[in-house]
Amino acid sequence: QKQTAKLTNLDASIYKDGAVDATFYAKVANSYDDNQRVVLSGDVTAVKLMQQGKMQFKTTELTGYPKTREIESNKQVVVQSPQAEFVSQGLKANFNNGQYEFFNIRGKYEPKS
């Protein structure tokens, strides 16, 4: 059987090229299959650091796949970035290539001129 773990008050960072690329906070984190899949719950905040600022995701539950650097949620997600602030009914994101999928979004978008 592969290892599982439960952590409380998780505050973690992932790195790319020796620098912090994203941070994660959750009241509870459960990891499965030797950390192949990590389910964060309770006041979840994920932050992706970018050249033009940061993109922040707040939700009640988020599943992360550390090896593929992907996250997803089927819960409501509040998204804040330098250009936009909106609510999405779910999320799929790939931190490798910067692809983000949002569902039934509501909010405001202000492109920089």
ZASEGU-977314 format. One record per residue: x, y, z of N, C-alpha, C, O in turn; residue in one letter; residue number from 1. Coordinates in steps of 0.02 Angstrom, whole numbers, plus 50000, padded with zeros to 5 digits. Layout:
<pts>
+-------+-------+-------+-------+-------+-------+-------+-------+-------+-------+-------+-------+------+------+
:   n.x :   n.y :   n.z :  ca.x :  ca.y :  ca.z :   c.x :   c.y :   c.z :   o.x :   o.y :   o.z : tiba : tivo :
+-------+-------+-------+-------+-------+-------+-------+-------+-------+-------+-------+-------+------+------+
:     X :     Y :     Z :     X :     Y :     Z :     X :     Y :     Z :     X :     Y :     Z :    a :  NUM :
...
+-------+-------+-------+-------+-------+-------+-------+-------+-------+-------+-------+-------+------+------+
</pts>
This chain:
<pts>
+-------+-------+-------+-------+-------+-------+-------+-------+-------+-------+-------+-------+------+------+
:   n.x :   n.y :   n.z :  ca.x :  ca.y :  ca.z :   c.x :   c.y :   c.z :   o.x :   o.y :   o.z : tiba : tivo :
+-------+-------+-------+-------+-------+-------+-------+-------+-------+-------+-------+-------+------+------+
: 50042 : 49941 : 50000 : 50000 : 50000 : 50000 : 50045 : 50062 : 50000 : 50094 : 50066 : 50037 :    q :    1 :
: 50026 : 50109 : 49959 : 50065 : 50171 : 49955 : 50050 : 50216 : 50014 : 49996 : 50212 : 50043 :    k :    2 :
: 50097 : 50257 : 50031 : 50093 : 50299 : 50091 : 50041 : 50355 : 50084 : 50032 : 50384 : 50031 :    q :    3 :
: 50007 : 50368 : 50140 : 49961 : 50425 : 50145 : 49982 : 50466 : 50205 : 50016 : 50441 : 50250 :    t :    4 :
: 49961 : 50529 : 50207 : 49979 : 50573 : 50263 : 49924 : 50624 : 50272 : 49888 : 50642 : 50225 :    a :    5 :
: 49917 : 50647 : 50334 : 49871 : 50702 : 50349 : 49909 : 50755 : 50386 : 49942 : 50741 : 50437 :    k :    6 :
: 49906 : 50816 : 50361 : 49940 : 50873 : 50393 : 49888 : 50925 : 50411 : 49838 : 50933 : 50376 :    l :    7 :
: 49900 : 50961 : 50466 : 49857 : 51017 : 50483 : 49897 : 51081 : 50477 : 49957 : 51082 : 50487 :    t :    8 :
: 49861 : 51135 : 50459 : 49892 : 51201 : 50449 : 49951 : 51198 : 50401 : 50007 : 51219 : 50418 :    n :    9 :
: 49939 : 51171 : 50343 : 49991 : 51166 : 50291 : 50008 : 51235 : 50265 : 49964 : 51275 : 50248 :    l :   10 :
: 50072 : 51249 : 50261 : 50097 : 51310 : 50230 : 50158 : 51288 : 50189 : 50212 : 51278 : 50217 :    d :   11 :
: 50149 : 51281 : 50123 : 50201 : 51251 : 50081 : 50216 : 51295 : 50021 : 50175 : 51334 : 49999 :    a :   12 :
: 50276 : 51286 : 49995 : 50298 : 51321 : 49934 : 50324 : 51270 : 49884 : 50352 : 51218 : 49903 :    s :   13 :
: 50313 : 51284 : 49820 : 50345 : 51244 : 49768 : 50393 : 51289 : 49731 : 50382 : 51349 : 49724 :    i :   14 :
: 50446 : 51259 : 49707 : 50501 : 51297 : 49676 : 50508 : 51279 : 49603 : 50492 : 51223 : 49582 :    y :   15 :
: 50533 : 51327 : 49565 : 50551 : 51316 : 49495 : 50615 : 51355 : 49484 : 50619 : 51415 : 49499 :    k :   16 :
: 50665 : 51322 : 49458 : 50731 : 51353 : 49445 : 50759 : 51388 : 49507 : 50788 : 51442 : 49503 :    d :   17 :
: 50752 : 51355 : 49565 : 50781 : 51380 : 49627 : 50745 : 51437 : 49661 : 50770 : 51463 : 49711 :    g :   18 :
: 50687 : 51458 : 49635 : 50649 : 51513 : 49665 : 50578 : 51491 : 49679 : 50551 : 51447 : 49645 :    a :   19 :
: 50546 : 51521 : 49729 : 50476 : 51504 : 49745 : 50432 : 51521 : 49685 : 50435 : 51577 : 49659 :    v :   20 :
: 50392 : 51473 : 49664 : 50348 : 51481 : 49606 : 50275 : 51486 : 49627 : 50235 : 51520 : 49594 :    d :   21 :
: 50258 : 51452 : 49682 : 50188 : 51453 : 49706 : 50188 : 51435 : 49780 : 50233 : 51400 : 49805 :    a :   22 :
: 50137 : 51460 : 49816 : 50129 : 51443 : 49886 : 50059 : 51417 : 49898 : 50012 : 51433 : 49861 :    t :   23 :
: 50052 : 51376 : 49949 : 49989 : 51345 : 49966 : 49978 : 51347 : 50041 : 50025 : 51335 : 50080 :    f :   24 :
: 49917 : 51364 : 50062 : 49898 : 51361 : 50132 : 49831 : 51326 : 50137 : 49786 : 51337 : 50096 :    y :   25 :
: 49824 : 51283 : 50187 : 49760 : 51250 : 50201 : 49759 : 51228 : 50273 : 49811 : 51213 : 50302 :    a :   26 :
: 49699 : 51226 : 50303 : 49693 : 51202 : 50371 : 49709 : 51127 : 50375 : 49737 : 51104 : 50424 :    k :   27 :
: 49690 : 51090 : 50322 : 49702 : 51018 : 50320 : 49727 : 50998 : 50252 : 49702 : 51022 : 50200 :    v :   28 :
: 49776 : 50953 : 50251 : 49801 : 50925 : 50188 : 49806 : 50850 : 50196 : 49836 : 50825 : 50243 :    a :   29 :
: 49776 : 50813 : 50149 : 49781 : 50741 : 50148 : 49817 : 50721 : 50084 : 49797 : 50740 : 50029 :    n :   30 :
: 49871 : 50683 : 50091 : 49908 : 50661 : 50032 : 49897 : 50586 : 50023 : 49891 : 50548 : 50071 :    s :   31 :
: 49895 : 50566 : 49960 : 49882 : 50497 : 49941 : 49934 : 50473 : 49891 : 49964 : 50512 : 49855 :    y :   32 :
: 49943 : 50407 : 49889 : 49987 : 50376 : 49839 : 50056 : 50408 : 49838 : 50079 : 50430 : 49785 :    d :   33 :
: 50089 : 50410 : 49896 : 50156 : 50440 : 49900 : 50159 : 50511 : 49873 : 50204 : 50528 : 49834 :    d :   34 :
: 50111 : 50551 : 49892 : 50107 : 50622 : 49872 : 50094 : 50633 : 49798 : 50109 : 50686 : 49771 :    n :   35 :
: 50066 : 50584 : 49764 : 50046 : 50593 : 49694 : 49987 : 50641 : 49691 : 49981 : 50681 : 49644 :    q :   36 :
: 49942 : 50638 : 49742 : 49882 : 50680 : 49745 : 49876 : 50707 : 49816 : 49880 : 50669 : 49864 :    r :   37 :
: 49867 : 50773 : 49822 : 49860 : 50805 : 49887 : 49794 : 50844 : 49887 : 49784 : 50887 : 49844 :    v :   38 :
: 49750 : 50830 : 49934 : 49687 : 50865 : 49940 : 49691 : 50914 : 49998 : 49700 : 50895 : 50055 :    v :   39 :
: 49685 : 50979 : 49980 : 49686 : 51032 : 50030 : 49615 : 51052 : 50046 : 49573 : 51056 : 50001 :    l :   40 :
: 49600 : 51065 : 50110 : 49533 : 51087 : 50128 : 49536 : 51134 : 50187 : 49583 : 51134 : 50226 :    s :   41 :
: 49485 : 51176 : 50192 : 49479 : 51224 : 50246 : 49520 : 51287 : 50234 : 49581 : 51286 : 50242 :    g :   42 :
: 49487 : 51340 : 50213 : 49521 : 51405 : 50201 : 49582 : 51397 : 50156 : 49637 : 51419 : 50173 :    d :   43 :
: 49573 : 51366 : 50099 : 49629 : 51353 : 50053 : 49647 : 51416 : 50014 : 49604 : 51450 : 49986 :    v :   44 :
: 49711 : 51432 : 50013 : 49737 : 51486 : 49973 : 49797 : 51460 : 49934 : 49845 : 51435 : 49963 :    t :   45 :
: 49794 : 51467 : 49868 : 49851 : 51450 : 49825 : 49871 : 51514 : 49789 : 49829 : 51551 : 49765 :    a :   46 :
: 49936 : 51527 : 49785 : 49961 : 51587 : 49752 : 50013 : 51567 : 49701 : 50063 : 51533 : 49717 :    v :   47 :
: 50003 : 51587 : 49639 : 50051 : 51575 : 49585 : 50087 : 51641 : 49572 : 50056 : 51691 : 49555 :    k :   48 :
: 50152 : 51640 : 49581 : 50192 : 51700 : 49571 : 50209 : 51706 : 49497 : 50229 : 51657 : 49465 :    l :   49 :
: 50200 : 51767 : 49469 : 50211 : 51779 : 49398 : 50253 : 51843 : 49390 : 50261 : 51881 : 49437 :    m :   50 :
: 50278 : 51854 : 49330 : 50318 : 51914 : 49317 : 50277 : 51978 : 49329 : 50303 : 52027 : 49355 :    q :   51 :
: 50213 : 51977 : 49310 : 50171 : 52036 : 49317 : 50134 : 52039 : 49383 : 50086 : 52077 : 49390 :    q :   52 :
: 50155 : 51999 : 49433 : 50122 : 51999 : 49498 : 50105 : 51929 : 49520 : 50142 : 51881 : 49505 :    g :   53 :
: 50050 : 51922 : 49555 : 50031 : 51855 : 49578 : 49957 : 51842 : 49563 : 49917 : 51888 : 49560 :    k :   54 :
: 49941 : 51779 : 49553 : 49872 : 51758 : 49545 : 49855 : 51716 : 49607 : 49888 : 51667 : 49623 :    m :   55 :
: 49801 : 51737 : 49640 : 49782 : 51704 : 49703 : 49715 : 51668 : 49693 : 49669 : 51694 : 49663 :    q :   56 :
: 49712 : 51607 : 49720 : 49652 : 51566 : 49717 : 49630 : 51550 : 49789 : 49670 : 51524 : 49828 :    f :   57 :
: 49567 : 51566 : 49806 : 49541 : 51549 : 49873 : 49480 : 51505 : 49863 : 49436 : 51520 : 49824 :    k :   58 :
: 49478 : 51450 : 49901 : 49423 : 51402 : 49895 : 49418 : 51360 : 49959 : 49458 : 51368 : 50005 :    t :   59 :
: 49369 : 51316 : 49961 : 49361 : 51272 : 50019 : 49396 : 51205 : 50010 : 49413 : 51172 : 50059 :    t :   60 :
: 49409 : 51186 : 49947 : 49443 : 51122 : 49934 : 49479 : 51126 : 49867 : 49452 : 51151 : 49818 :    e :   61 :
: 49540 : 51100 : 49866 : 49582 : 51102 : 49807 : 49623 : 51039 : 49804 : 49651 : 51017 : 49855 :    l :   62 :
: 49627 : 51008 : 49746 : 49669 : 50949 : 49737 : 49730 : 50968 : 49697 : 49725 : 50998 : 49643 :    t :   63 :
: 49788 : 50949 : 49722 : 49850 : 50964 : 49688 : 49886 : 50900 : 49669 : 49882 : 50849 : 49704 :    g :   64 :
: 49922 : 50904 : 49613 : 49962 : 50848 : 49588 : 50034 : 50873 : 49583 : 50054 : 50898 : 49531 :    y :   65 :
: 50074 : 50865 : 49638 : 50140 : 50895 : 49640 : 50187 : 50875 : 49582 : 50224 : 50916 : 49557 :    p :   66 :
: 50185 : 50813 : 49562 : 50231 : 50791 : 49509 : 50217 : 50823 : 49442 : 50263 : 50839 : 49405 :    k :   67 :
: 50152 : 50834 : 49426 : 50134 : 50866 : 49362 : 50123 : 50941 : 49369 : 50113 : 50976 : 49320 :    t :   68 :
: 50126 : 50967 : 49432 : 50116 : 51038 : 49446 : 50048 : 51063 : 49421 : 50043 : 51117 : 49391 :    r :   69 :
: 49997 : 51023 : 49434 : 49928 : 51041 : 49415 : 49885 : 51045 : 49477 : 49897 : 51010 : 49527 :    e :   70 :
: 49835 : 51088 : 49475 : 49785 : 51093 : 49528 : 49716 : 51094 : 49498 : 49707 : 51113 : 49440 :    i :   71 :
: 49667 : 51072 : 49538 : 49597 : 51074 : 49514 : 49550 : 51078 : 49574 : 49567 : 51058 : 49629 :    e :   72 :
: 49490 : 51103 : 49560 : 49438 : 51106 : 49610 : 49371 : 51106 : 49575 : 49364 : 51135 : 49521 :    s :   73 :
: 49321 : 51075 : 49606 : 49253 : 51081 : 49580 : 49211 : 51125 : 49626 : 49149 : 51128 : 49620 :    n :   74 :
: 49244 : 51159 : 49673 : 49211 : 51206 : 49718 : 49217 : 51277 : 49691 : 49254 : 51290 : 49644 :    k :   75 :
: 49181 : 51323 : 49722 : 49186 : 51393 : 49703 : 49256 : 51419 : 49719 : 49282 : 51406 : 49774 :    q :   76 :
: 49286 : 51455 : 49672 : 49354 : 51481 : 49681 : 49352 : 51557 : 49669 : 49327 : 51580 : 49617 :    v :   77 :
: 49379 : 51595 : 49716 : 49387 : 51667 : 49708 : 49457 : 51679 : 49681 : 49506 : 51658 : 49711 :    v :   78 :
: 49461 : 51711 : 49623 : 49525 : 51722 : 49588 : 49541 : 51796 : 49589 : 49499 : 51837 : 49570 :    v :   79 :
: 49601 : 51813 : 49610 : 49624 : 51883 : 49609 : 49692 : 51885 : 49574 : 49737 : 51847 : 49591 :    q :   80 :
: 49698 : 51931 : 49526 : 49761 : 51943 : 49492 : 49767 : 52017 : 49480 : 49719 : 52054 : 49491 :    s :   81 :
: 49825 : 52041 : 49456 : 49832 : 52112 : 49442 : 49781 : 52138 : 49391 : 49761 : 52196 : 49394 :    p :   82 :
: 49758 : 52096 : 49345 : 49712 : 52118 : 49293 : 49639 : 52101 : 49306 : 49594 : 52130 : 49275 :    q :   83 :
: 49625 : 52055 : 49352 : 49556 : 52031 : 49359 : 49542 : 52008 : 49430 : 49586 : 51990 : 49468 :    a :   84 :
: 49476 : 52009 : 49445 : 49451 : 51979 : 49507 : 49384 : 51948 : 49490 : 49339 : 51983 : 49466 :    e :   85 :
: 49378 : 51883 : 49501 : 49315 : 51850 : 49483 : 49305 : 51787 : 49524 : 49350 : 51763 : 49559 :    f :   86 :
: 49244 : 51760 : 49519 : 49226 : 51698 : 49552 : 49213 : 51646 : 49498 : 49179 : 51660 : 49449 :    v :   87 :
: 49242 : 51587 : 49507 : 49235 : 51533 : 49459 : 49204 : 51473 : 49494 : 49218 : 51459 : 49552 :    s :   88 :
: 49161 : 51438 : 49458 : 49132 : 51376 : 49486 : 49178 : 51317 : 49466 : 49159 : 51275 : 49426 :    q :   89 :
: 49236 : 51316 : 49495 : 49285 : 51264 : 49480 : 49346 : 51292 : 49446 : 49347 : 51349 : 49423 :    g :   90 :
: 49398 : 51250 : 49443 : 49463 : 51272 : 49417 : 49503 : 51212 : 49395 : 49502 : 51159 : 49428 :    l :   91 :
: 49539 : 51220 : 49341 : 49593 : 51174 : 49322 : 49651 : 51218 : 49301 : 49643 : 51263 : 49260 :    k :   92 :
: 49710 : 51204 : 49329 : 49768 : 51246 : 49314 : 49830 : 51202 : 49306 : 49839 : 51153 : 49343 :    a :   93 :
: 49872 : 51221 : 49259 : 49936 : 51187 : 49248 : 49990 : 51240 : 49259 : 49997 : 51286 : 49219 :    n :   94 :
: 50029 : 51232 : 49312 : 50080 : 51282 : 49329 : 50142 : 51274 : 49284 : 50186 : 51318 : 49286 :    f :   95 :
: 50147 : 51221 : 49245 : 50203 : 51213 : 49199 : 50196 : 51259 : 49139 : 50243 : 51294 : 49120 :    n :   96 :
: 50136 : 51260 : 49109 : 50127 : 51298 : 49047 : 50081 : 51359 : 49056 : 50069 : 51395 : 49007 :    n :   97 :
: 50056 : 51371 : 49116 : 50015 : 51430 : 49127 : 49945 : 51426 : 49099 : 49913 : 51477 : 49088 :    g :   98 :
: 49921 : 51365 : 49086 : 49853 : 51356 : 49060 : 49804 : 51354 : 49119 : 49814 : 51316 : 49167 :    q :   99 :
: 49751 : 51395 : 49116 : 49701 : 51398 : 49168 : 49633 : 51388 : 49137 : 49617 : 51418 : 49086 :    y :  100 :
: 49591 : 51347 : 49169 : 49522 : 51338 : 49147 : 49477 : 51359 : 49205 : 49485 : 51336 : 49261 :    e :  101 :
: 49430 : 51404 : 49189 : 49381 : 51427 : 49239 : 49312 : 51411 : 49212 : 49302 : 51406 : 49152 :    f :  102 :
: 49263 : 51403 : 49257 : 49197 : 51382 : 49238 : 49144 : 51430 : 49266 : 49146 : 51446 : 49326 :    f :  103 :
: 49098 : 51452 : 49223 : 49043 : 51497 : 49244 : 49069 : 51556 : 49286 : 49050 : 51565 : 49343 :    n :  104 :
: 49113 : 51595 : 49255 : 49145 : 51649 : 49294 : 49101 : 51711 : 49297 : 49061 : 51725 : 49253 :    i :  105 :
: 49110 : 51746 : 49353 : 49077 : 51810 : 49363 : 49128 : 51857 : 49394 : 49161 : 51839 : 49443 :    r :  106 :
: 49136 : 51916 : 49365 : 49184 : 51962 : 49395 : 49201 : 52019 : 49349 : 49164 : 52036 : 49303 :    g :  107 :
: 49259 : 52049 : 49362 : 49279 : 52107 : 49322 : 49350 : 52096 : 49296 : 49392 : 52066 : 49330 :    k :  108 :
: 49362 : 52121 : 49236 : 49427 : 52115 : 49204 : 49449 : 52184 : 49184 : 49412 : 52220 : 49150 :    y :  109 :
: 49509 : 52204 : 49204 : 49534 : 52270 : 49188 : 49603 : 52263 : 49157 : 49653 : 52263 : 49192 :    e :  110 :
: 49606 : 52258 : 49090 : 49672 : 52252 : 49059 : 49712 : 52316 : 49069 : 49686 : 52371 : 49069 :    p :  111 :
: 49778 : 52306 : 49077 : 49821 : 52365 : 49085 : 49831 : 52397 : 49016 : 49844 : 52363 : 48967 :    k :  112 :
: 49824 : 52463 : 49014 : 49829 : 52497 : 48950 : 49900 : 52519 : 48935 : 49913 : 52549 : 48883 :    s :  113 :
+-------+-------+-------+-------+-------+-------+-------+-------+-------+-------+-------+-------+------+------+
</pts>
